[in-house]
């Protein structure tokens, strides 16, 4: 009994937390939890964005591999993929070199090779969320195969 009286005189509390301490602890927990949720939602958005970019690149690679095999390598435009999540637009036209690339065209002309620019635009999403990526390459073929006999 005497110890309790001494403890009370010195201002020592017998134990437990005050309501203010509990409220403060709860606020710190709530703010920490909100921060973790924001980080997780940003991570999820980045994961979805990366998935779309990867699938668009794989779609583009597949279509580019078909050019000259399944898709004829001739000037013009083709579209496809309307049924799926990814849509594509393929444009093939004569290659126009930049200033530093003039030698490649001269070499191609000397060897009888025609250079064609192949541009592929892959799109996904709708409205404001629509995304489009451009993939481009140059394909070579024998120049005489561009000329088609008239029927």
Order of alpha helices (4+ residues) and beta strands (2+ residues): alpha-alpha-beta-beta-alpha-beta-beta
